[in-house]
Amino acid sequence: MPSIDGTDLLQLVCNNEFSPRWEEYTLEELAADEVRVVSELTAAKHGTEKGELTGESIYCNVPMAPAGNVFDRSKTKPFDPTAWRPVGNTTVGTVTAVGKDVHDLKEGDRVYRHAGFRTVHHATGFKPVVPGFTPEAACCMDPADFALAAVRDAHIRIGERVIVFGMGAIGLFTVQLARMSGAVDVVAVDPVARRRELALRHGATAAVDPFEVGDFGMASREWFENGADVTIEASGNHHALNQALRATCYRGRIVPLAFYLGDAKGLYLGEEFHFNQLEIISARACSHPQRELFWDEGRILDTLVRLFCDGSLQPHGLPDPIVSMEDLPEAYGKIRHAPDDVVKVAVKY
């Protein structure tokens, strides 16, 4: 088995059947601008990785045109969903070697960046884990990034009433950041009891099962008289997005931040959306430029690190679960086969 500095080189790969496995890999020589990082903690990003493995994500087979910000459907390309692909989203680890042109990091530094389930990485772009910034928080930067962008785009103000659909990692941080922005009521919606419990830890004033609520259009008028000022949809479910439209007050704001896959079945734009002059705001932290002058994803990320470090923002039980290397293949497979059992899968090496 290939190894480096006594560490076996293993990476987790998966196919569209979600039957992941560890496999060997090799590393090129460390480049002048790269650092070598031995992994400590790595987390997945469930929705995005699922779409990339199944081929449901639009960019898997339709390229974005070089200009115009539009997918060019005349150039559809084949996608093999049975291929094995590396998975994983964010890694925290320790620098064990630096390239000759690297001056901002040194051996022994703890660092993090977007990187998959690999025991060792050669890469640029690693950032230091500063004092007060825990490995768990670092592995939650991606969901917190998209949550903060959505909360900012929603323009949540002091006193507003908010409903958030979908208590995955992004939805949970959306709840927490909405409360920080001044929302007095934040109703968290998810069918999984474990996720609703986490939502209350993240600051939700109520957590409800959508199957028990049923019709959010009527229920929201009981909770808030005229409905929610803002609804944020983080589940990626088109039926949930339609319920968000129904739950929002006249001329209110709906912010879909999920990456929706497939046909929009269950979404009816000829009903509340049409009659109530609703405003739908698409939120995506990594689209550039952001809506507001002087804000970009870099500033969002810097803000999150600051909030994590001063304790204003907390991971509150995330990632969940954190498993061993031996148990990771089974845990990762649950993203598709038993999604109610996992919120944000991570491995501690």
LUMSEDO-693050 format. One record per residue (C-alpha): residue in one letter; residue number from 1; x negated, y negated, z. Coordinates in nm, 4 decimals, decimal comma. Layout:
// residues N
+------+-----+----------+----------+----------+
: code : pos :     east :    north :       up :
+------+-----+----------+----------+----------+
:    a : NUM :        X :        Y :        Z :
...
+------+-----+----------+----------+----------+
END
This chain:
// residues 349
+------+-----+----------+----------+----------+
: code : pos :     east :    north :       up :
+------+-----+----------+----------+----------+
:    m :   1 :   0,0000 :   0,0000 :   0,0000 :
:    p :   2 :  -0,1368 :  -0,3463 :  -0,0853 :
:    s :   3 :  -0,2207 :  -0,5576 :   0,2193 :
:    i :   4 :  -0,3966 :  -0,8773 :   0,3113 :
:    d :   5 :  -0,5693 :  -0,9537 :   0,6407 :
:    g :   6 :  -0,4193 :  -0,6331 :   0,7799 :
:    t :   7 :  -0,0593 :  -0,7164 :   0,6853 :
:    d :   8 :   0,1195 :  -0,4832 :   0,4420 :
:    l :   9 :   0,2723 :  -0,6713 :   0,1488 :
:    l :  10 :   0,6443 :  -0,5910 :   0,1493 :
:    q :  11 :   0,9405 :  -0,7815 :   0,0086 :
:    l :  12 :   1,3135 :  -0,7145 :   0,0246 :
:    v :  13 :   1,4822 :  -0,6666 :  -0,3118 :
:    c :  14 :   1,8486 :  -0,6060 :  -0,3901 :
:    n :  15 :   2,0786 :  -0,5274 :  -0,6824 :
:    n :  16 :   2,4438 :  -0,6026 :  -0,7490 :
:    e :  17 :   2,5446 :  -0,2947 :  -0,5472 :
:    f :  18 :   2,3932 :  -0,4585 :  -0,2383 :
:    s :  19 :   2,1785 :  -0,1566 :  -0,1555 :
:    p :  20 :   1,8616 :  -0,3475 :  -0,0611 :
:    r :  21 :   1,5218 :  -0,1895 :  -0,0071 :
:    w :  22 :   1,1702 :  -0,2915 :   0,0859 :
:    e :  23 :   0,9182 :  -0,2682 :  -0,1969 :
:    e :  24 :   0,5471 :  -0,3373 :  -0,2331 :
:    y :  25 :   0,4187 :  -0,6445 :  -0,4141 :
:    t :  26 :   0,0855 :  -0,8079 :  -0,4908 :
:    l :  27 :  -0,0463 :  -1,1612 :  -0,4480 :
:    e :  28 :  -0,2629 :  -1,3619 :  -0,6824 :
:    e :  29 :  -0,5723 :  -1,5335 :  -0,5469 :
:    l :  30 :  -0,4867 :  -1,8286 :  -0,3245 :
:    a :  31 :  -0,4713 :  -2,1401 :  -0,5438 :
:    a :  32 :  -0,6443 :  -2,4622 :  -0,4473 :
:    d :  33 :  -0,3166 :  -2,6319 :  -0,3516 :
:    e :  34 :  -0,1589 :  -2,3336 :  -0,1752 :
:    v :  35 :  -0,1547 :  -2,1973 :   0,1781 :
:    r :  36 :  -0,1264 :  -1,8368 :   0,2917 :
:    v :  37 :   0,1548 :  -1,7867 :   0,5417 :
:    v :  38 :   0,2266 :  -1,4722 :   0,7424 :
:    s :  39 :   0,6004 :  -1,4604 :   0,7983 :
:    e :  40 :   0,7599 :  -1,4736 :   1,1432 :
:    l :  41 :   1,1315 :  -1,5298 :   1,0706 :
:    t :  42 :   1,3240 :  -1,5313 :   0,7406 :
:    a :  43 :   1,6938 :  -1,5969 :   0,6822 :
:    a :  44 :   1,9291 :  -1,5353 :   0,3901 :
:    k :  45 :   2,1791 :  -1,7675 :   0,2230 :
:    h :  46 :   2,4821 :  -1,5458 :   0,1763 :
:    g :  47 :   2,7039 :  -1,7116 :  -0,0827 :
:    t :  48 :   2,4365 :  -1,8350 :  -0,3206 :
:    e :  49 :   2,2385 :  -1,5118 :  -0,3130 :
:    k :  50 :   2,5524 :  -1,3056 :  -0,3670 :
:    g :  51 :   2,6423 :  -1,5034 :  -0,6794 :
:    e :  52 :   2,2894 :  -1,4678 :  -0,8150 :
:    l :  53 :   2,2842 :  -1,0923 :  -0,7592 :
:    t :  54 :   2,6221 :  -1,0267 :  -0,9193 :
:    g :  55 :   2,5681 :  -1,2732 :  -1,2025 :
:    e :  56 :   2,8792 :  -1,4728 :  -1,1104 :
:    s :  57 :   2,6825 :  -1,7956 :  -1,0655 :
:    i :  58 :   2,7200 :  -2,0032 :  -1,3813 :
:    y :  59 :   2,3454 :  -2,0574 :  -1,4297 :
:    c :  60 :   2,2801 :  -1,6819 :  -1,4421 :
:    n :  61 :   2,3901 :  -1,6741 :  -1,8053 :
:    v :  62 :   2,4753 :  -2,0301 :  -1,9121 :
:    p :  63 :   2,1945 :  -2,2892 :  -1,9240 :
:    m :  64 :   2,2334 :  -2,6538 :  -1,8317 :
:    a :  65 :   2,1820 :  -2,8778 :  -2,1345 :
:    p :  66 :   1,8534 :  -3,0752 :  -2,1202 :
:    a :  67 :   2,0551 :  -3,3987 :  -2,1151 :
:    g :  68 :   2,4073 :  -3,4828 :  -2,0133 :
:    n :  69 :   2,4494 :  -3,2715 :  -1,6980 :
:    v :  70 :   2,6740 :  -3,0150 :  -1,8663 :
:    f :  71 :   2,6450 :  -2,6395 :  -1,9045 :
:    d :  72 :   2,5958 :  -2,5454 :  -2,2691 :
:    r :  73 :   2,8325 :  -2,2515 :  -2,3173 :
:    s :  74 :   2,7218 :  -2,2131 :  -2,6796 :
:    k :  75 :   2,3938 :  -2,0714 :  -2,5519 :
:    t :  76 :   2,5192 :  -1,7974 :  -2,3221 :
:    k :  77 :   2,2429 :  -1,5513 :  -2,2397 :
:    p :  78 :   2,2713 :  -1,1909 :  -2,1179 :
:    f :  79 :   2,2390 :  -1,1119 :  -1,7470 :
:    d :  80 :   2,1531 :  -0,7705 :  -1,6064 :
:    p :  81 :   2,3303 :  -0,7395 :  -1,2688 :
:    t :  82 :   2,1702 :  -0,3991 :  -1,2029 :
:    a :  83 :   1,8183 :  -0,5458 :  -1,1885 :
:    w :  84 :   1,6429 :  -0,5559 :  -0,8526 :
:    r :  85 :   1,5694 :  -0,9114 :  -0,7422 :
:    p :  86 :   1,3853 :  -1,0590 :  -0,4428 :
:    v :  87 :   1,6218 :  -1,2140 :  -0,1886 :
:    g :  88 :   1,6022 :  -1,4463 :   0,1094 :
:    n :  89 :   1,6173 :  -1,8223 :   0,1543 :
:    t :  90 :   1,3997 :  -1,9765 :   0,4274 :
:    t :  91 :   1,0852 :  -1,8528 :   0,6016 :
:    v :  92 :   0,8984 :  -1,9639 :   0,9130 :
:    g :  93 :   0,5433 :  -1,8391 :   0,9603 :
:    t :  94 :   0,1815 :  -1,9111 :   1,0483 :
:    v :  95 :  -0,0863 :  -2,0426 :   0,8134 :
:    t :  96 :  -0,3781 :  -1,7992 :   0,7901 :
:    a :  97 :  -0,5674 :  -1,9561 :   0,4971 :
:    v :  98 :  -0,5636 :  -2,2855 :   0,3057 :
:    g :  99 :  -0,6693 :  -2,3746 :  -0,0474 :
:    k : 100 :  -0,9598 :  -2,6162 :  -0,0919 :
:    d : 101 :  -0,7295 :  -2,9037 :  -0,1920 :
:    v : 102 :  -0,4964 :  -2,8692 :   0,1080 :
:    h : 103 :  -0,5636 :  -3,1334 :   0,3734 :
:    d : 104 :  -0,2332 :  -3,1705 :   0,5594 :
:    l : 105 :  -0,2219 :  -2,8131 :   0,6972 :
:    k : 106 :  -0,4767 :  -2,5907 :   0,8668 :
:    e : 107 :  -0,5111 :  -2,2310 :   0,9811 :
:    g : 108 :  -0,2913 :  -2,1606 :   1,2830 :
:    d : 109 :  -0,0215 :  -2,4152 :   1,1940 :
:    r : 110 :   0,3382 :  -2,2942 :   1,2138 :
:    v : 111 :   0,5255 :  -2,3919 :   0,8977 :
:    y : 112 :   0,8523 :  -2,3391 :   0,7093 :
:    r : 113 :   0,9998 :  -2,3750 :   0,3588 :
:    h : 114 :   1,2387 :  -2,2137 :   0,1105 :
:    a : 115 :   1,0947 :  -1,8648 :   0,0735 :
:    g : 116 :   1,2345 :  -1,5127 :   0,0630 :
:    f : 117 :   1,1976 :  -1,1935 :   0,2641 :
:    r : 118 :   0,8222 :  -1,1381 :   0,2213 :
:    t : 119 :   0,5661 :  -1,0512 :   0,4824 :
:    v : 120 :   0,3080 :  -1,2912 :   0,3343 :
:    h : 121 :   0,3458 :  -1,5937 :   0,1060 :
:    h : 122 :   0,1047 :  -1,7877 :  -0,1147 :
:    a : 123 :   0,2785 :  -2,1170 :  -0,1911 :
:    t : 124 :   0,2863 :  -2,4944 :  -0,1856 :
:    g : 125 :   0,5502 :  -2,7011 :  -0,0113 :
:    f : 126 :   0,5304 :  -2,5560 :   0,3397 :
:    k : 127 :   0,6062 :  -2,8139 :   0,6093 :
:    p : 128 :   0,4896 :  -2,8095 :   0,9719 :
:    v : 129 :   0,7183 :  -2,6904 :   1,2504 :
:    v : 130 :   0,6915 :  -3,0018 :   1,4678 :
:    p : 131 :   0,7346 :  -2,9999 :   1,8495 :
:    g : 132 :   1,0978 :  -2,9444 :   1,9501 :
:    f : 133 :   1,1856 :  -2,7911 :   1,6135 :
:    t : 134 :   1,2547 :  -2,4226 :   1,6769 :
:    p : 135 :   1,2103 :  -2,1430 :   1,4206 :
:    e : 136 :   1,5861 :  -2,0822 :   1,4408 :
:    a : 137 :   1,6543 :  -2,4471 :   1,3557 :
:    a : 138 :   1,4057 :  -2,4315 :   1,0692 :
:    c : 139 :   1,5890 :  -2,1302 :   0,9251 :
:    c : 140 :   1,9124 :  -2,3311 :   0,9445 :
:    m : 141 :   1,7857 :  -2,6307 :   0,7498 :
:    d : 142 :   1,9467 :  -2,5165 :   0,4257 :
:    p : 143 :   2,3054 :  -2,4887 :   0,5583 :
:    a : 144 :   2,2621 :  -2,8030 :   0,7665 :
:    d : 145 :   2,1378 :  -2,9842 :   0,4540 :
:    f : 146 :   2,4546 :  -2,9092 :   0,2586 :
:    a : 147 :   2,6750 :  -2,9750 :   0,5605 :
:    l : 148 :   2,5284 :  -3,3200 :   0,6232 :
:    a : 149 :   2,5649 :  -3,4164 :   0,2569 :
:    a : 150 :   2,9318 :  -3,3148 :   0,2695 :
:    v : 151 :   3,0032 :  -3,5005 :   0,5933 :
:    r : 152 :   2,8397 :  -3,8137 :   0,4529 :
:    d : 153 :   3,0359 :  -3,7852 :   0,1268 :
:    a : 154 :   3,3551 :  -3,7396 :   0,3315 :
:    h : 155 :   3,2970 :  -4,0771 :   0,5034 :
:    i : 156 :   3,4230 :  -3,9383 :   0,8330 :
:    r : 157 :   3,4780 :  -4,2248 :   1,0757 :
:    i : 158 :   3,5483 :  -4,2603 :   1,4448 :
:    g : 159 :   3,8953 :  -4,1340 :   1,5304 :
:    e : 160 :   3,9562 :  -3,9259 :   1,2195 :
:    r : 161 :   4,1152 :  -3,5829 :   1,2150 :
:    v : 162 :   3,9392 :  -3,3164 :   1,0159 :
:    i : 163 :   3,9960 :  -2,9563 :   0,9097 :
:    v : 164 :   3,7026 :  -2,7421 :   0,7964 :
:    f : 165 :   3,7694 :  -2,4193 :   0,6056 :
:    g : 166 :   3,5120 :  -2,1391 :   0,6267 :
:    m : 167 :   3,2877 :  -2,0789 :   0,9273 :
:    g : 168 :   2,9782 :  -1,9481 :   0,7581 :
:    a : 169 :   2,6558 :  -2,1250 :   0,8522 :
:    i : 170 :   2,7358 :  -2,4292 :   0,6354 :
:    g : 171 :   3,0869 :  -2,4614 :   0,7762 :
:    l : 172 :   2,9612 :  -2,4341 :   1,1327 :
:    f : 173 :   2,7142 :  -2,7190 :   1,0845 :
:    t : 174 :   2,9862 :  -2,9175 :   0,9068 :
:    v : 175 :   3,1982 :  -2,8890 :   1,2214 :
:    q : 176 :   2,9124 :  -3,0047 :   1,4419 :
:    l : 177 :   2,8164 :  -3,2962 :   1,2166 :
:    a : 178 :   3,1781 :  -3,4054 :   1,1728 :
:    r : 179 :   3,2094 :  -3,4391 :   1,5499 :
:    m : 180 :   2,8816 :  -3,6322 :   1,5606 :
:    s : 181 :   3,0245 :  -3,8673 :   1,2956 :
:    g : 182 :   3,3204 :  -3,9561 :   1,5162 :
:    a : 183 :   3,5969 :  -3,7102 :   1,4332 :
:    v : 184 :   3,8207 :  -3,6705 :   1,7373 :
:    d : 185 :   3,9832 :  -3,3520 :   1,6089 :
:    v : 186 :   3,8047 :  -3,0837 :   1,4085 :
:    v : 187 :   4,0053 :  -2,7699 :   1,3362 :
:    a : 188 :   3,7847 :  -2,4796 :   1,2263 :
:    v : 189 :   3,9470 :  -2,2214 :   0,9985 :
:    d : 190 :   3,8214 :  -1,8645 :   0,9583 :
:    p : 191 :   3,9788 :  -1,5186 :   0,9752 :
:    v : 192 :   3,6843 :  -1,3721 :   1,1710 :
:    a : 193 :   3,7095 :  -1,4055 :   1,5497 :
:    r : 194 :   3,3321 :  -1,4063 :   1,5956 :
:    r : 195 :   3,2993 :  -1,7037 :   1,3618 :
:    r : 196 :   3,5799 :  -1,8906 :   1,5327 :
:    e : 197 :   3,4006 :  -1,8439 :   1,8641 :
:    l : 198 :   3,0847 :  -1,9881 :   1,7116 :
:    a : 199 :   3,2857 :  -2,2799 :   1,5741 :
:    l : 200 :   3,3960 :  -2,3748 :   1,9253 :
:    r : 201 :   3,0311 :  -2,3714 :   2,0349 :
:    h : 202 :   2,9541 :  -2,6036 :   1,7427 :
:    g : 203 :   3,2134 :  -2,8527 :   1,8642 :
:    a : 204 :   3,5441 :  -2,7573 :   1,7043 :
:    t : 205 :   3,8421 :  -2,8795 :   1,9042 :
:    a : 206 :   4,0425 :  -2,5807 :   1,7794 :
:    a : 207 :   3,9665 :  -2,2660 :   1,5828 :
:    v : 208 :   4,2436 :  -2,0895 :   1,3936 :
:    d : 209 :   4,2962 :  -1,7731 :   1,1935 :
:    p : 210 :   4,4346 :  -1,8699 :   0,8501 :
:    f : 211 :   4,6413 :  -1,5525 :   0,8335 :
:    e : 212 :   4,8177 :  -1,6523 :   1,1532 :
:    v : 213 :   4,8670 :  -2,0133 :   1,0435 :
:    g : 214 :   4,9932 :  -1,9213 :   0,6989 :
:    d : 215 :   5,1000 :  -2,2516 :   0,5432 :
:    f : 216 :   4,8467 :  -2,5234 :   0,6243 :
:    g : 217 :   5,0582 :  -2,7875 :   0,4555 :
:    m : 218 :   5,3286 :  -2,7514 :   0,7171 :
:    a : 219 :   5,0993 :  -2,6637 :   1,0080 :
:    s : 220 :   4,8774 :  -2,9687 :   0,9585 :
:    r : 221 :   5,1829 :  -3,1964 :   0,9843 :
:    e : 222 :   5,2604 :  -3,0425 :   1,3209 :
:    w : 223 :   4,9032 :  -3,0905 :   1,4412 :
:    f : 224 :   4,8388 :  -3,4411 :   1,3022 :
:    e : 225 :   5,1812 :  -3,5847 :   1,2078 :
:    n : 226 :   5,0788 :  -3,6825 :   0,8533 :
:    g : 227 :   4,8126 :  -3,4186 :   0,7943 :
:    a : 228 :   4,4344 :  -3,4324 :   0,8185 :
:    d : 229 :   4,2465 :  -3,7452 :   0,7163 :
:    v : 230 :   3,9720 :  -3,5250 :   0,5734 :
:    t : 231 :   3,9520 :  -3,1587 :   0,4831 :
:    i : 232 :   3,6214 :  -2,9922 :   0,3972 :
:    e : 233 :   3,6237 :  -2,6589 :   0,2160 :
:    a : 234 :   3,3146 :  -2,4467 :   0,2832 :
:    s : 235 :   3,4405 :  -2,0931 :   0,2216 :
:    g : 236 :   3,4206 :  -2,0812 :  -0,1589 :
:    n : 237 :   3,7729 :  -1,9379 :  -0,1712 :
:    h : 238 :   4,0076 :  -2,1031 :  -0,4198 :
:    h : 239 :   4,3127 :  -2,0215 :  -0,2069 :
:    a : 240 :   4,1455 :  -2,2014 :   0,0851 :
:    l : 241 :   4,0807 :  -2,5025 :  -0,1373 :
:    n : 242 :   4,4490 :  -2,5101 :  -0,2256 :
:    q : 243 :   4,5390 :  -2,4959 :   0,1439 :
:    a : 244 :   4,2970 :  -2,7837 :   0,2016 :
:    l : 245 :   4,4879 :  -2,9878 :  -0,0571 :
:    r : 246 :   4,8145 :  -2,9096 :   0,1217 :
:    a : 247 :   4,6709 :  -2,9921 :   0,4637 :
:    t : 248 :   4,5442 :  -3,3387 :   0,3694 :
:    c : 249 :   4,7414 :  -3,6589 :   0,4342 :
:    y : 250 :   4,8652 :  -3,8902 :   0,1606 :
:    r : 251 :   4,5624 :  -4,0451 :  -0,0183 :
:    g : 252 :   4,3330 :  -3,8421 :   0,2058 :
:    r : 253 :   3,9957 :  -3,6942 :   0,1174 :
:    i : 254 :   3,9140 :  -3,3326 :   0,0288 :
:    v : 255 :   3,5462 :  -3,2377 :   0,0085 :
:    p : 256 :   3,4686 :  -2,9010 :  -0,1519 :
:    l : 257 :   3,1056 :  -2,8177 :  -0,0771 :
:    a : 258 :   3,1159 :  -2,4434 :  -0,1521 :
:    f : 259 :   2,9695 :  -2,2878 :  -0,4680 :
:    y : 260 :   3,2856 :  -2,1469 :  -0,6256 :
:    l : 261 :   3,2586 :  -1,8311 :  -0,8348 :
:    g : 262 :   3,4930 :  -1,7001 :  -1,1038 :
:    d : 263 :   3,8364 :  -1,8199 :  -1,2072 :
:    a : 264 :   4,0225 :  -2,0690 :  -0,9889 :
:    k : 265 :   4,3123 :  -1,8390 :  -0,9057 :
:    g : 266 :   4,5423 :  -1,9720 :  -0,6369 :
:    l : 267 :   4,4581 :  -2,3383 :  -0,7025 :
:    y : 268 :   4,7606 :  -2,5504 :  -0,8009 :
:    l : 269 :   4,6789 :  -2,9048 :  -0,9094 :
:    g : 270 :   5,0362 :  -2,9859 :  -1,0063 :
:    e : 271 :   5,1575 :  -2,9976 :  -0,6466 :
:    e : 272 :   5,0178 :  -3,1995 :  -0,3505 :
:    f : 273 :   4,7087 :  -3,3069 :  -0,5440 :
:    h : 274 :   4,9251 :  -3,4733 :  -0,8088 :
:    f : 275 :   5,1985 :  -3,6160 :  -0,5862 :
:    n : 276 :   4,9866 :  -3,7398 :  -0,2938 :
:    q : 277 :   4,7087 :  -3,9233 :  -0,4836 :
:    l : 278 :   4,4478 :  -3,7129 :  -0,3137 :
:    e : 279 :   4,0775 :  -3,7795 :  -0,3564 :
:    i : 280 :   3,8576 :  -3,4767 :  -0,4243 :
:    i : 281 :   3,4865 :  -3,5381 :  -0,3658 :
:    s : 282 :   3,2342 :  -3,2785 :  -0,4786 :
:    a : 283 :   2,9395 :  -3,2562 :  -0,2374 :
:    r : 284 :   2,6007 :  -3,1019 :  -0,3198 :
:    a : 285 :   2,2907 :  -3,2009 :  -0,1253 :
:    c : 286 :   2,0429 :  -3,1015 :  -0,3964 :
:    s : 287 :   2,2075 :  -3,2904 :  -0,6834 :
:    h : 288 :   2,0212 :  -3,6092 :  -0,7670 :
:    p : 289 :   2,0727 :  -3,8908 :  -0,7174 :
:    q : 290 :   2,2946 :  -3,8801 :  -0,4119 :
:    r : 291 :   2,5948 :  -4,1137 :  -0,4050 :
:    e : 292 :   2,4489 :  -4,3802 :  -0,1802 :
:    l : 293 :   2,1574 :  -4,6107 :  -0,2473 :
:    f : 294 :   1,8392 :  -4,5164 :  -0,0593 :
:    w : 295 :   1,9680 :  -4,1671 :   0,0208 :
:    d : 296 :   1,8268 :  -3,8511 :  -0,1336 :
:    e : 297 :   1,7849 :  -3,4919 :  -0,0187 :
:    g : 298 :   1,4470 :  -3,5738 :   0,1340 :
:    r : 299 :   1,6046 :  -3,8299 :   0,3647 :
:    i : 300 :   1,8825 :  -3,5855 :   0,4545 :
:    l : 301 :   1,6230 :  -3,3226 :   0,5504 :
:    d : 302 :   1,4119 :  -3,5701 :   0,7482 :
:    t : 303 :   1,7249 :  -3,6788 :   0,9366 :
:    l : 304 :   1,8103 :  -3,3180 :   1,0227 :
:    v : 305 :   1,4635 :  -3,2470 :   1,1607 :
:    r : 306 :   1,4946 :  -3,5556 :   1,3796 :
:    l : 307 :   1,8389 :  -3,4496 :   1,5050 :
:    f : 308 :   1,7209 :  -3,0953 :   1,5784 :
:    c : 309 :   1,4131 :  -3,2223 :   1,7593 :
:    d : 310 :   1,5970 :  -3,4659 :   1,9858 :
:    g : 311 :   1,8626 :  -3,2052 :   2,0661 :
:    s : 312 :   2,1516 :  -3,3883 :   1,9004 :
:    l : 313 :   2,1956 :  -3,0940 :   1,6609 :
:    q : 314 :   2,1745 :  -2,7312 :   1,7717 :
:    p : 315 :   2,1712 :  -2,3950 :   1,5876 :
:    h : 316 :   2,4147 :  -2,2544 :   1,8503 :
:    g : 317 :   2,3722 :  -1,8813 :   1,7914 :
:    l : 318 :   2,2371 :  -1,8987 :   1,4363 :
:    p : 319 :   2,0913 :  -1,7111 :   1,2564 :
:    d : 320 :   2,3249 :  -1,4211 :   1,3369 :
:    p : 321 :   2,2202 :  -1,1435 :   1,3423 :
:    i : 322 :   1,8405 :  -1,1428 :   1,3753 :
:    v : 323 :   1,7220 :  -0,7892 :   1,3077 :
:    s : 324 :   1,4007 :  -0,5900 :   1,2702 :
:    m : 325 :   1,2378 :  -0,5082 :   0,9358 :
:    e : 326 :   1,3656 :  -0,1543 :   0,9728 :
:    d : 327 :   1,7244 :  -0,2736 :   1,0157 :
:    l : 328 :   1,7182 :  -0,5533 :   0,7580 :
:    p : 329 :   1,8280 :  -0,3495 :   0,4513 :
:    e : 330 :   2,1458 :  -0,2366 :   0,6267 :
:    a : 331 :   2,2148 :  -0,5833 :   0,7684 :
:    y : 332 :   2,1611 :  -0,7529 :   0,4329 :
:    g : 333 :   2,3917 :  -0,5062 :   0,2597 :
:    k : 334 :   2,6701 :  -0,6157 :   0,4931 :
:    i : 335 :   2,6794 :  -0,9528 :   0,3161 :
:    r : 336 :   2,8908 :  -0,7696 :   0,0599 :
:    h : 337 :   3,0025 :  -0,4476 :   0,2288 :
:    a : 338 :   3,0932 :  -0,5805 :   0,5763 :
:    p : 339 :   3,0872 :  -0,9635 :   0,5579 :
:    d : 340 :   3,2833 :  -1,0012 :   0,8806 :
:    d : 341 :   2,9884 :  -0,8510 :   1,0701 :
:    v : 342 :   2,7272 :  -1,1087 :   0,9658 :
:    v : 343 :   2,7097 :  -1,4880 :   0,9611 :
:    k : 344 :   2,3507 :  -1,5617 :   0,8583 :
:    v : 345 :   2,1267 :  -1,2554 :   0,8333 :
:    a : 346 :   1,7650 :  -1,2994 :   0,9422 :
:    v : 347 :   1,4650 :  -1,0772 :   1,0124 :
:    k : 348 :   1,1989 :  -1,1119 :   1,2789 :
:    y : 349 :   0,8826 :  -0,9462 :   1,1487 :
+------+-----+----------+----------+----------+
END
